[in-house]
Amino acid sequence: MENIHKQKIRDYLTEALNNQGDKQPLTDTDSLFVSGRLDSVSMMMLVVYLEEEFAVNFKATDFEVALIDSIDAIALLIDSQVSA
């Protein structure tokens, strides 16, 4: 994945965390949803963002939270759909 795309994801998630009062550092491997840092509403908003910004097709995927639980996982999801 291009660094600019990963940075867009990082920026989006950092803002989502800040909106929930989470000012902790965010690394590319940090859990977002399983850890409870983000909630189900944030998950839905992230899904919409990924569909609109990166053309992720969640209909073509057996959705599991692990697919979007970290920046690295999201990057893999996007890459898998680009190369498919």
PyMOL Python script that loads the backbone (N, CA, C, O; Angstrom):
from pymol import cmd

cmd.read_pdbstr("""\
ATOM      1  N   MET A   1       0.846  -1.187   0.000  1.00  0.00           N
ATOM      2  CA  MET A   1       0.000   0.000   0.000  1.00  0.00           C
ATOM      3  C   MET A   1       0.879   1.233   0.000  1.00  0.00           C
ATOM      4  O   MET A   1       1.911   1.286   0.668  1.00  0.00           O
ATOM      5  N   GLU A   2       0.451   2.212  -0.756  1.00  0.00           N
ATOM      6  CA  GLU A   2       1.188   3.458  -0.803  1.00  0.00           C
ATOM      7  C   GLU A   2       1.144   4.128   0.565  1.00  0.00           C
ATOM      8  O   GLU A   2       0.138   4.075   1.272  1.00  0.00           O
ATOM      9  N   ASN A   3       2.271   4.765   0.922  1.00  0.00           N
ATOM     10  CA  ASN A   3       2.354   5.416   2.233  1.00  0.00           C
ATOM     11  C   ASN A   3       1.282   6.475   2.416  1.00  0.00           C
ATOM     12  O   ASN A   3       0.779   6.658   3.524  1.00  0.00           O
ATOM     13  N   ILE A   4       0.924   7.176   1.348  1.00  0.00           N
ATOM     14  CA  ILE A   4      -0.099   8.218   1.482  1.00  0.00           C
ATOM     15  C   ILE A   4      -1.444   7.621   1.877  1.00  0.00           C
ATOM     16  O   ILE A   4      -2.193   8.232   2.640  1.00  0.00           O
ATOM     17  N   HIS A   5      -1.758   6.427   1.362  1.00  0.00           N
ATOM     18  CA  HIS A   5      -3.016   5.772   1.737  1.00  0.00           C
ATOM     19  C   HIS A   5      -2.985   5.361   3.206  1.00  0.00           C
ATOM     20  O   HIS A   5      -3.954   5.561   3.938  1.00  0.00           O
ATOM     21  N   LYS A   6      -1.874   4.792   3.620  1.00  0.00           N
ATOM     22  CA  LYS A   6      -1.763   4.378   5.018  1.00  0.00           C
ATOM     23  C   LYS A   6      -1.837   5.603   5.936  1.00  0.00           C
ATOM     24  O   LYS A   6      -2.411   5.533   7.023  1.00  0.00           O
ATOM     25  N   GLN A   7      -1.264   6.708   5.502  1.00  0.00           N
ATOM     26  CA  GLN A   7      -1.323   7.922   6.304  1.00  0.00           C
ATOM     27  C   GLN A   7      -2.751   8.445   6.389  1.00  0.00           C
ATOM     28  O   GLN A   7      -3.151   8.951   7.437  1.00  0.00           O
ATOM     29  N   LYS A   8      -3.527   8.339   5.318  1.00  0.00           N
ATOM     30  CA  LYS A   8      -4.936   8.750   5.356  1.00  0.00           C
ATOM     31  C   LYS A   8      -5.707   7.926   6.384  1.00  0.00           C
ATOM     32  O   LYS A   8      -6.517   8.461   7.141  1.00  0.00           O
ATOM     33  N   ILE A   9      -5.448   6.626   6.404  1.00  0.00           N
ATOM     34  CA  ILE A   9      -6.101   5.744   7.375  1.00  0.00           C
ATOM     35  C   ILE A   9      -5.697   6.140   8.788  1.00  0.00           C
ATOM     36  O   ILE A   9      -6.543   6.243   9.677  1.00  0.00           O
ATOM     37  N   ARG A  10      -4.410   6.360   8.990  1.00  0.00           N
ATOM     38  CA  ARG A  10      -3.893   6.744  10.312  1.00  0.00           C
ATOM     39  C   ARG A  10      -4.528   8.059  10.776  1.00  0.00           C
ATOM     40  O   ARG A  10      -4.938   8.183  11.930  1.00  0.00           O
ATOM     41  N   ASP A  11      -4.605   9.033   9.872  1.00  0.00           N
ATOM     42  CA  ASP A  11      -5.191  10.329  10.223  1.00  0.00           C
ATOM     43  C   ASP A  11      -6.674  10.178  10.592  1.00  0.00           C
ATOM     44  O   ASP A  11      -7.138  10.759  11.573  1.00  0.00           O
ATOM     45  N   TYR A  12      -7.408   9.392   9.797  1.00  0.00           N
ATOM     46  CA  TYR A  12      -8.826   9.174  10.067  1.00  0.00           C
ATOM     47  C   TYR A  12      -9.016   8.534  11.442  1.00  0.00           C
ATOM     48  O   TYR A  12      -9.854   8.974  12.229  1.00  0.00           O
ATOM     49  N   LEU A  13      -8.239   7.501  11.720  1.00  0.00           N
ATOM     50  CA  LEU A  13      -8.389   6.782  12.990  1.00  0.00           C
ATOM     51  C   LEU A  13      -7.935   7.614  14.180  1.00  0.00           C
ATOM     52  O   LEU A  13      -8.528   7.530  15.256  1.00  0.00           O
ATOM     53  N   THR A  14      -6.901   8.408  14.001  1.00  0.00           N
ATOM     54  CA  THR A  14      -6.447   9.290  15.081  1.00  0.00           C
ATOM     55  C   THR A  14      -7.542  10.287  15.437  1.00  0.00           C
ATOM     56  O   THR A  14      -7.787  10.561  16.612  1.00  0.00           O
ATOM     57  N   GLU A  15      -8.198  10.826  14.416  1.00  0.00           N
ATOM     58  CA  GLU A  15      -9.314  11.749  14.669  1.00  0.00           C
ATOM     59  C   GLU A  15     -10.471  11.035  15.361  1.00  0.00           C
ATOM     60  O   GLU A  15     -11.068  11.579  16.290  1.00  0.00           O
ATOM     61  N   ALA A  16     -10.790   9.823  14.916  1.00  0.00           N
ATOM     62  CA  ALA A  16     -11.876   9.059  15.550  1.00  0.00           C
ATOM     63  C   ALA A  16     -11.561   8.799  17.026  1.00  0.00           C
ATOM     64  O   ALA A  16     -12.433   8.924  17.886  1.00  0.00           O
ATOM     65  N   LEU A  17     -10.323   8.440  17.304  1.00  0.00           N
ATOM     66  CA  LEU A  17      -9.917   8.211  18.696  1.00  0.00           C
ATOM     67  C   LEU A  17     -10.001   9.507  19.501  1.00  0.00           C
ATOM     68  O   LEU A  17     -10.510   9.511  20.622  1.00  0.00           O
ATOM     69  N   ASN A  18      -9.507  10.599  18.936  1.00  0.00           N
ATOM     70  CA  ASN A  18      -9.569  11.890  19.627  1.00  0.00           C
ATOM     71  C   ASN A  18     -10.998  12.293  19.933  1.00  0.00           C
ATOM     72  O   ASN A  18     -11.273  12.853  20.994  1.00  0.00           O
ATOM     73  N   ASN A  19     -11.920  12.010  19.004  1.00  0.00           N
ATOM     74  CA  ASN A  19     -13.330  12.330  19.218  1.00  0.00           C
ATOM     75  C   ASN A  19     -13.926  11.561  20.396  1.00  0.00           C
ATOM     76  O   ASN A  19     -14.916  11.989  20.989  1.00  0.00           O
ATOM     77  N   GLN A  20     -13.320  10.431  20.726  1.00  0.00           N
ATOM     78  CA  GLN A  20     -13.781   9.639  21.872  1.00  0.00           C
ATOM     79  C   GLN A  20     -12.939   9.907  23.123  1.00  0.00           C
ATOM     80  O   GLN A  20     -13.082   9.221  24.135  1.00  0.00           O
ATOM     81  N   GLY A  21     -12.069  10.903  23.041  1.00  0.00           N
ATOM     82  CA  GLY A  21     -11.262  11.272  24.194  1.00  0.00           C
ATOM     83  C   GLY A  21     -10.021  10.418  24.379  1.00  0.00           C
ATOM     84  O   GLY A  21      -9.361  10.506  25.414  1.00  0.00           O
ATOM     85  N   ASP A  22      -9.692   9.597  23.397  1.00  0.00           N
ATOM     86  CA  ASP A  22      -8.514   8.728  23.467  1.00  0.00           C
ATOM     87  C   ASP A  22      -7.336   9.455  22.820  1.00  0.00           C
ATOM     88  O   ASP A  22      -7.259   9.569  21.597  1.00  0.00           O
ATOM     89  N   LYS A  23      -6.437   9.936  23.646  1.00  0.00           N
ATOM     90  CA  LYS A  23      -5.268  10.679  23.165  1.00  0.00           C
ATOM     91  C   LYS A  23      -4.000   9.824  23.187  1.00  0.00           C
ATOM     92  O   LYS A  23      -2.899  10.332  22.975  1.00  0.00           O
ATOM     93  N   GLN A  24      -4.159   8.529  23.444  1.00  0.00           N
ATOM     94  CA  GLN A  24      -3.010   7.627  23.484  1.00  0.00           C
ATOM     95  C   GLN A  24      -2.387   7.509  22.092  1.00  0.00           C
ATOM     96  O   GLN A  24      -3.081   7.651  21.086  1.00  0.00           O
ATOM     97  N   PRO A  25      -1.079   7.248  22.036  1.00  0.00           N
ATOM     98  CA  PRO A  25      -0.430   7.059  20.732  1.00  0.00           C
ATOM     99  C   PRO A  25      -1.070   5.890  19.979  1.00  0.00           C
ATOM    100  O   PRO A  25      -1.607   4.964  20.587  1.00  0.00           O
ATOM    101  N   LEU A  26      -1.004   5.950  18.662  1.00  0.00           N
ATOM    102  CA  LEU A  26      -1.558   4.905  17.809  1.00  0.00           C
ATOM    103  C   LEU A  26      -0.466   4.378  16.904  1.00  0.00           C
ATOM    104  O   LEU A  26       0.124   5.128  16.126  1.00  0.00           O
ATOM    105  N   THR A  27      -0.196   3.078  17.006  1.00  0.00           N
ATOM    106  CA  THR A  27       0.751   2.445  16.093  1.00  0.00           C
ATOM    107  C   THR A  27      -0.037   1.642  15.063  1.00  0.00           C
ATOM    108  O   THR A  27      -1.240   1.430  15.215  1.00  0.00           O
ATOM    109  N   ASP A  28       0.640   1.207  14.035  1.00  0.00           N
ATOM    110  CA  ASP A  28      -0.030   0.482  12.950  1.00  0.00           C
ATOM    111  C   ASP A  28      -0.548  -0.888  13.375  1.00  0.00           C
ATOM    112  O   ASP A  28      -1.371  -1.478  12.675  1.00  0.00           O
ATOM    113  N   THR A  29      -0.085  -1.397  14.500  1.00  0.00           N
ATOM    114  CA  THR A  29      -0.522  -2.720  14.959  1.00  0.00           C
ATOM    115  C   THR A  29      -1.487  -2.665  16.138  1.00  0.00           C
ATOM    116  O   THR A  29      -1.979  -3.704  16.577  1.00  0.00           O
ATOM    117  N   ASP A  30      -1.762  -1.482  16.653  1.00  0.00           N
ATOM    118  CA  ASP A  30      -2.667  -1.348  17.806  1.00  0.00           C
ATOM    119  C   ASP A  30      -4.084  -1.793  17.465  1.00  0.00           C
ATOM    120  O   ASP A  30      -4.612  -1.459  16.404  1.00  0.00           O
ATOM    121  N   SER A  31      -4.691  -2.549  18.371  1.00  0.00           N
ATOM    122  CA  SER A  31      -6.085  -2.963  18.227  1.00  0.00           C
ATOM    123  C   SER A  31      -6.995  -1.765  18.464  1.00  0.00           C
ATOM    124  O   SER A  31      -6.805  -0.988  19.400  1.00  0.00           O
ATOM    125  N   LEU A  32      -7.987  -1.638  17.588  1.00  0.00           N
ATOM    126  CA  LEU A  32      -8.919  -0.521  17.685  1.00  0.00           C
ATOM    127  C   LEU A  32     -10.248  -0.918  18.303  1.00  0.00           C
ATOM    128  O   LEU A  32     -10.785  -0.192  19.140  1.00  0.00           O
ATOM    129  N   PHE A  33     -10.781  -2.062  17.900  1.00  0.00           N
ATOM    130  CA  PHE A  33     -12.127  -2.462  18.306  1.00  0.00           C
ATOM    131  C   PHE A  33     -12.113  -3.566  19.362  1.00  0.00           C
ATOM    132  O   PHE A  33     -12.851  -3.484  20.344  1.00  0.00           O
ATOM    133  N   VAL A  34     -11.292  -4.586  19.179  1.00  0.00           N
ATOM    134  CA  VAL A  34     -11.218  -5.669  20.171  1.00  0.00           C
ATOM    135  C   VAL A  34     -10.761  -5.106  21.517  1.00  0.00           C
ATOM    136  O   VAL A  34     -11.202  -5.560  22.573  1.00  0.00           O
ATOM    137  N   SER A  35      -9.875  -4.118  21.466  1.00  0.00           N
ATOM    138  CA  SER A  35      -9.362  -3.493  22.688  1.00  0.00           C
ATOM    139  C   SER A  35     -10.380  -2.550  23.331  1.00  0.00           C
ATOM    140  O   SER A  35     -10.249  -2.188  24.501  1.00  0.00           O
ATOM    141  N   GLY A  36     -11.398  -2.155  22.557  1.00  0.00           N
ATOM    142  CA  GLY A  36     -12.399  -1.230  23.077  1.00  0.00           C
ATOM    143  C   GLY A  36     -12.047   0.230  22.877  1.00  0.00           C
ATOM    144  O   GLY A  36     -12.761   1.103  23.371  1.00  0.00           O
ATOM    145  N   ARG A  37     -10.974   0.519  22.170  1.00  0.00           N
ATOM    146  CA  ARG A  37     -10.617   1.927  21.948  1.00  0.00           C
ATOM    147  C   ARG A  37     -11.667   2.638  21.098  1.00  0.00           C
ATOM    148  O   ARG A  37     -11.939   3.822  21.300  1.00  0.00           O
ATOM    149  N   LEU A  38     -12.252   1.916  20.153  1.00  0.00           N
ATOM    150  CA  LEU A  38     -13.338   2.464  19.342  1.00  0.00           C
ATOM    151  C   LEU A  38     -14.567   1.581  19.497  1.00  0.00           C
ATOM    152  O   LEU A  38     -14.455   0.387  19.772  1.00  0.00           O
ATOM    153  N   ASP A  39     -15.744   2.179  19.317  1.00  0.00           N
ATOM    154  CA  ASP A  39     -17.000   1.454  19.521  1.00  0.00           C
ATOM    155  C   ASP A  39     -17.645   1.055  18.200  1.00  0.00           C
ATOM    156  O   ASP A  39     -17.082   1.282  17.129  1.00  0.00           O
ATOM    157  N   SER A  40     -18.827   0.460  18.285  1.00  0.00           N
ATOM    158  CA  SER A  40     -19.509  -0.048  17.095  1.00  0.00           C
ATOM    159  C   SER A  40     -19.942   1.069  16.147  1.00  0.00           C
ATOM    160  O   SER A  40     -19.964   0.864  14.933  1.00  0.00           O
ATOM    161  N   VAL A  41     -20.279   2.224  16.664  1.00  0.00           N
ATOM    162  CA  VAL A  41     -20.632   3.349  15.792  1.00  0.00           C
ATOM    163  C   VAL A  41     -19.401   3.779  15.001  1.00  0.00           C
ATOM    164  O   VAL A  41     -19.490   4.061  13.806  1.00  0.00           O
ATOM    165  N   SER A  42     -18.272   3.828  15.663  1.00  0.00           N
ATOM    166  CA  SER A  42     -17.012   4.154  14.984  1.00  0.00           C
ATOM    167  C   SER A  42     -16.689   3.118  13.920  1.00  0.00           C
ATOM    168  O   SER A  42     -16.143   3.449  12.867  1.00  0.00           O
ATOM    169  N   MET A  43     -17.029   1.858  14.199  1.00  0.00           N
ATOM    170  CA  MET A  43     -16.782   0.793  13.234  1.00  0.00           C
ATOM    171  C   MET A  43     -17.611   1.024  11.971  1.00  0.00           C
ATOM    172  O   MET A  43     -17.101   0.899  10.857  1.00  0.00           O
ATOM    173  N   MET A  44     -18.877   1.357  12.146  1.00  0.00           N
ATOM    174  CA  MET A  44     -19.746   1.605  10.998  1.00  0.00           C
ATOM    175  C   MET A  44     -19.236   2.804  10.190  1.00  0.00           C
ATOM    176  O   MET A  44     -19.234   2.772   8.959  1.00  0.00           O
ATOM    177  N   MET A  45     -18.817   3.832  10.869  1.00  0.00           N
ATOM    178  CA  MET A  45     -18.293   5.008  10.183  1.00  0.00           C
ATOM    179  C   MET A  45     -17.008   4.678   9.434  1.00  0.00           C
ATOM    180  O   MET A  45     -16.781   5.186   8.336  1.00  0.00           O
ATOM    181  N   LEU A  46     -16.168   3.829  10.019  1.00  0.00           N
ATOM    182  CA  LEU A  46     -14.936   3.409   9.354  1.00  0.00           C
ATOM    183  C   LEU A  46     -15.251   2.598   8.105  1.00  0.00           C
ATOM    184  O   LEU A  46     -14.610   2.787   7.071  1.00  0.00           O
ATOM    185  N   VAL A  47     -16.217   1.708   8.182  1.00  0.00           N
ATOM    186  CA  VAL A  47     -16.614   0.902   7.023  1.00  0.00           C
ATOM    187  C   VAL A  47     -17.055   1.821   5.882  1.00  0.00           C
ATOM    188  O   VAL A  47     -16.641   1.630   4.738  1.00  0.00           O
ATOM    189  N   VAL A  48     -17.879   2.802   6.180  1.00  0.00           N
ATOM    190  CA  VAL A  48     -18.337   3.745   5.158  1.00  0.00           C
ATOM    191  C   VAL A  48     -17.146   4.513   4.580  1.00  0.00           C
ATOM    192  O   VAL A  48     -17.046   4.683   3.365  1.00  0.00           O
ATOM    193  N   TYR A  49     -16.257   4.968   5.438  1.00  0.00           N
ATOM    194  CA  TYR A  49     -15.061   5.687   4.986  1.00  0.00           C
ATOM    195  C   TYR A  49     -14.235   4.822   4.045  1.00  0.00           C
ATOM    196  O   TYR A  49     -13.805   5.297   2.994  1.00  0.00           O
ATOM    197  N   LEU A  50     -14.008   3.580   4.398  1.00  0.00           N
ATOM    198  CA  LEU A  50     -13.198   2.687   3.558  1.00  0.00           C
ATOM    199  C   LEU A  50     -13.878   2.401   2.228  1.00  0.00           C
ATOM    200  O   LEU A  50     -13.212   2.286   1.199  1.00  0.00           O
ATOM    201  N   GLU A  51     -15.194   2.286   2.244  1.00  0.00           N
ATOM    202  CA  GLU A  51     -15.937   2.081   0.996  1.00  0.00           C
ATOM    203  C   GLU A  51     -15.809   3.306   0.081  1.00  0.00           C
ATOM    204  O   GLU A  51     -15.588   3.170  -1.123  1.00  0.00           O
ATOM    205  N   GLU A  52     -15.947   4.473   0.652  1.00  0.00           N
ATOM    206  CA  GLU A  52     -15.921   5.698  -0.141  1.00  0.00           C
ATOM    207  C   GLU A  52     -14.506   6.103  -0.563  1.00  0.00           C
ATOM    208  O   GLU A  52     -14.289   6.489  -1.712  1.00  0.00           O
ATOM    209  N   GLU A  53     -13.565   6.020   0.338  1.00  0.00           N
ATOM    210  CA  GLU A  53     -12.206   6.512   0.074  1.00  0.00           C
ATOM    211  C   GLU A  53     -11.356   5.523  -0.709  1.00  0.00           C
ATOM    212  O   GLU A  53     -10.553   5.924  -1.551  1.00  0.00           O
ATOM    213  N   PHE A  54     -11.527   4.231  -0.437  1.00  0.00           N
ATOM    214  CA  PHE A  54     -10.646   3.217  -1.035  1.00  0.00           C
ATOM    215  C   PHE A  54     -11.406   2.175  -1.855  1.00  0.00           C
ATOM    216  O   PHE A  54     -10.816   1.198  -2.317  1.00  0.00           O
ATOM    217  N   ALA A  55     -12.706   2.378  -2.036  1.00  0.00           N
ATOM    218  CA  ALA A  55     -13.545   1.456  -2.821  1.00  0.00           C
ATOM    219  C   ALA A  55     -13.497   0.023  -2.280  1.00  0.00           C
ATOM    220  O   ALA A  55     -13.559  -0.938  -3.047  1.00  0.00           O
ATOM    221  N   VAL A  56     -13.386  -0.110  -0.960  1.00  0.00           N
ATOM    222  CA  VAL A  56     -13.426  -1.439  -0.353  1.00  0.00           C
ATOM    223  C   VAL A  56     -14.836  -1.982  -0.517  1.00  0.00           C
ATOM    224  O   VAL A  56     -15.813  -1.292  -0.223  1.00  0.00           O
ATOM    225  N   ASN A  57     -14.939  -3.211  -0.983  1.00  0.00           N
ATOM    226  CA  ASN A  57     -16.225  -3.856  -1.202  1.00  0.00           C
ATOM    227  C   ASN A  57     -16.443  -4.889  -0.099  1.00  0.00           C
ATOM    228  O   ASN A  57     -15.971  -6.022  -0.189  1.00  0.00           O
ATOM    229  N   PHE A  58     -17.162  -4.479   0.939  1.00  0.00           N
ATOM    230  CA  PHE A  58     -17.383  -5.391   2.056  1.00  0.00           C
ATOM    231  C   PHE A  58     -18.350  -6.521   1.694  1.00  0.00           C
ATOM    232  O   PHE A  58     -18.399  -7.537   2.387  1.00  0.00           O
ATOM    233  N   LYS A  59     -19.114  -6.352   0.620  1.00  0.00           N
ATOM    234  CA  LYS A  59     -19.990  -7.427   0.151  1.00  0.00           C
ATOM    235  C   LYS A  59     -19.181  -8.615  -0.351  1.00  0.00           C
ATOM    236  O   LYS A  59     -19.654  -9.752  -0.325  1.00  0.00           O
ATOM    237  N   ALA A  60     -17.966  -8.352  -0.805  1.00  0.00           N
ATOM    238  CA  ALA A  60     -17.107  -9.403  -1.351  1.00  0.00           C
ATOM    239  C   ALA A  60     -16.249 -10.058  -0.263  1.00  0.00           C
ATOM    240  O   ALA A  60     -15.356 -10.851  -0.563  1.00  0.00           O
ATOM    241  N   THR A  61     -16.521  -9.724   0.982  1.00  0.00           N
ATOM    242  CA  THR A  61     -15.701 -10.175   2.105  1.00  0.00           C
ATOM    243  C   THR A  61     -16.567 -10.800   3.189  1.00  0.00           C
ATOM    244  O   THR A  61     -17.649 -10.301   3.496  1.00  0.00           O
ATOM    245  N   ASP A  62     -16.092 -11.875   3.756  1.00  0.00           N
ATOM    246  CA  ASP A  62     -16.722 -12.410   4.969  1.00  0.00           C
ATOM    247  C   ASP A  62     -16.239 -11.536   6.119  1.00  0.00           C
ATOM    248  O   ASP A  62     -15.143 -11.729   6.645  1.00  0.00           O
ATOM    249  N   PHE A  63     -17.067 -10.577   6.498  1.00  0.00           N
ATOM    250  CA  PHE A  63     -16.622  -9.574   7.462  1.00  0.00           C
ATOM    251  C   PHE A  63     -16.350 -10.176   8.825  1.00  0.00           C
ATOM    252  O   PHE A  63     -17.153 -10.933   9.372  1.00  0.00           O
ATOM    253  N   GLU A  64     -15.197  -9.817   9.352  1.00  0.00           N
ATOM    254  CA  GLU A  64     -14.800 -10.084  10.739  1.00  0.00           C
ATOM    255  C   GLU A  64     -14.132  -8.818  11.240  1.00  0.00           C
ATOM    256  O   GLU A  64     -13.469  -8.123  10.470  1.00  0.00           O
ATOM    257  N   VAL A  65     -14.292  -8.513  12.496  1.00  0.00           N
ATOM    258  CA  VAL A  65     -13.702  -7.301  13.051  1.00  0.00           C
ATOM    259  C   VAL A  65     -12.179  -7.287  12.874  1.00  0.00           C
ATOM    260  O   VAL A  65     -11.580  -6.217  12.770  1.00  0.00           O
ATOM    261  N   ALA A  66     -11.558  -8.450  12.841  1.00  0.00           N
ATOM    262  CA  ALA A  66     -10.105  -8.522  12.669  1.00  0.00           C
ATOM    263  C   ALA A  66      -9.648  -7.873  11.364  1.00  0.00           C
ATOM    264  O   ALA A  66      -8.503  -7.434  11.261  1.00  0.00           O
ATOM    265  N   LEU A  67     -10.526  -7.808  10.375  1.00  0.00           N
ATOM    266  CA  LEU A  67     -10.172  -7.198   9.087  1.00  0.00           C
ATOM    267  C   LEU A  67      -9.900  -5.703   9.204  1.00  0.00           C
ATOM    268  O   LEU A  67      -9.177  -5.137   8.385  1.00  0.00           O
ATOM    269  N   ILE A  68     -10.479  -5.059  10.221  1.00  0.00           N
ATOM    270  CA  ILE A  68     -10.326  -3.615  10.375  1.00  0.00           C
ATOM    271  C   ILE A  68      -9.882  -3.227  11.786  1.00  0.00           C
ATOM    272  O   ILE A  68     -10.100  -2.092  12.213  1.00  0.00           O
ATOM    273  N   ASP A  69      -9.268  -4.151  12.505  1.00  0.00           N
ATOM    274  CA  ASP A  69      -8.924  -3.898  13.909  1.00  0.00           C
ATOM    275  C   ASP A  69      -7.605  -3.157  14.099  1.00  0.00           C
ATOM    276  O   ASP A  69      -7.264  -2.792  15.224  1.00  0.00           O
ATOM    277  N   SER A  70      -6.868  -2.932  13.035  1.00  0.00           N
ATOM    278  CA  SER A  70      -5.623  -2.164  13.136  1.00  0.00           C
ATOM    279  C   SER A  70      -5.343  -1.522  11.784  1.00  0.00           C
ATOM    280  O   SER A  70      -5.933  -1.896  10.771  1.00  0.00           O
ATOM    281  N   ILE A  71      -4.455  -0.571  11.782  1.00  0.00           N
ATOM    282  CA  ILE A  71      -4.061   0.070  10.530  1.00  0.00           C
ATOM    283  C   ILE A  71      -3.455  -0.960   9.590  1.00  0.00           C
ATOM    284  O   ILE A  71      -3.769  -0.963   8.400  1.00  0.00           O
ATOM    285  N   ASP A  72      -2.600  -1.826  10.094  1.00  0.00           N
ATOM    286  CA  ASP A  72      -1.998  -2.861   9.254  1.00  0.00           C
ATOM    287  C   ASP A  72      -3.050  -3.796   8.669  1.00  0.00           C
ATOM    288  O   ASP A  72      -2.962  -4.167   7.498  1.00  0.00           O
ATOM    289  N   ALA A  73      -4.040  -4.181   9.463  1.00  0.00           N
ATOM    290  CA  ALA A  73      -5.102  -5.064   8.972  1.00  0.00           C
ATOM    291  C   ALA A  73      -5.913  -4.374   7.876  1.00  0.00           C
ATOM    292  O   ALA A  73      -6.267  -5.003   6.878  1.00  0.00           O
ATOM    293  N   ILE A  74      -6.206  -3.103   8.052  1.00  0.00           N
ATOM    294  CA  ILE A  74      -6.951  -2.354   7.047  1.00  0.00           C
ATOM    295  C   ILE A  74      -6.145  -2.261   5.757  1.00  0.00           C
ATOM    296  O   ILE A  74      -6.692  -2.424   4.666  1.00  0.00           O
ATOM    297  N   ALA A  75      -4.858  -2.000   5.880  1.00  0.00           N
ATOM    298  CA  ALA A  75      -3.997  -1.927   4.696  1.00  0.00           C
ATOM    299  C   ALA A  75      -3.999  -3.253   3.937  1.00  0.00           C
ATOM    300  O   ALA A  75      -4.044  -3.265   2.707  1.00  0.00           O
ATOM    301  N   LEU A  76      -3.950  -4.363   4.665  1.00  0.00           N
ATOM    302  CA  LEU A  76      -4.009  -5.680   4.022  1.00  0.00           C
ATOM    303  C   LEU A  76      -5.340  -5.889   3.305  1.00  0.00           C
ATOM    304  O   LEU A  76      -5.373  -6.418   2.194  1.00  0.00           O
ATOM    305  N   LEU A  77      -6.421  -5.479   3.930  1.00  0.00           N
ATOM    306  CA  LEU A  77      -7.739  -5.603   3.319  1.00  0.00           C
ATOM    307  C   LEU A  77      -7.803  -4.814   2.013  1.00  0.00           C
ATOM    308  O   LEU A  77      -8.263  -5.330   0.994  1.00  0.00           O
ATOM    309  N   ILE A  78      -7.354  -3.598   2.044  1.00  0.00           N
ATOM    310  CA  ILE A  78      -7.365  -2.762   0.840  1.00  0.00           C
ATOM    311  C   ILE A  78      -6.494  -3.373  -0.234  1.00  0.00           C
ATOM    312  O   ILE A  78      -6.909  -3.472  -1.388  1.00  0.00           O
ATOM    313  N   ASP A  79      -5.285  -3.787   0.130  1.00  0.00           N
ATOM    314  CA  ASP A  79      -4.369  -4.399  -0.833  1.00  0.00           C
ATOM    315  C   ASP A  79      -4.964  -5.667  -1.439  1.00  0.00           C
ATOM    316  O   ASP A  79      -4.791  -5.917  -2.632  1.00  0.00           O
ATOM    317  N   SER A  80      -5.655  -6.463  -0.645  1.00  0.00           N
ATOM    318  CA  SER A  80      -6.225  -7.714  -1.158  1.00  0.00           C
ATOM    319  C   SER A  80      -7.315  -7.448  -2.184  1.00  0.00           C
ATOM    320  O   SER A  80      -7.500  -8.236  -3.112  1.00  0.00           O
ATOM    321  N   GLN A  81      -8.030  -6.353  -2.026  1.00  0.00           N
ATOM    322  CA  GLN A  81      -9.087  -6.044  -2.978  1.00  0.00           C
ATOM    323  C   GLN A  81      -8.545  -5.361  -4.229  1.00  0.00           C
ATOM    324  O   GLN A  81      -9.120  -5.495  -5.309  1.00  0.00           O
ATOM    325  N   VAL A  82      -7.461  -4.643  -4.089  1.00  0.00           N
ATOM    326  CA  VAL A  82      -6.836  -4.006  -5.248  1.00  0.00           C
ATOM    327  C   VAL A  82      -6.213  -5.061  -6.153  1.00  0.00           C
ATOM    328  O   VAL A  82      -6.290  -4.964  -7.378  1.00  0.00           O
ATOM    329  N   SER A  83      -5.594  -6.071  -5.543  1.00  0.00           N
ATOM    330  CA  SER A  83      -4.901  -7.101  -6.319  1.00  0.00           C
ATOM    331  C   SER A  83      -5.839  -8.203  -6.801  1.00  0.00           C
ATOM    332  O   SER A  83      -5.444  -9.044  -7.609  1.00  0.00           O
ATOM    333  N   ALA A  84      -7.089  -8.206  -6.307  1.00  0.00           N
ATOM    334  CA  ALA A  84      -8.038  -9.263  -6.691  1.00  0.00           C
ATOM    335  C   ALA A  84      -8.654  -9.028  -8.049  1.00  0.00           C
ATOM    336  O   ALA A  84      -9.468  -9.831  -8.505  1.00  0.00           O
TER     337      ALA A  84
END
""", "prot")
cmd.dss("prot")
cmd.show_as("cartoon", "prot")
cmd.util.cbc("prot")
cmd.orient("prot")
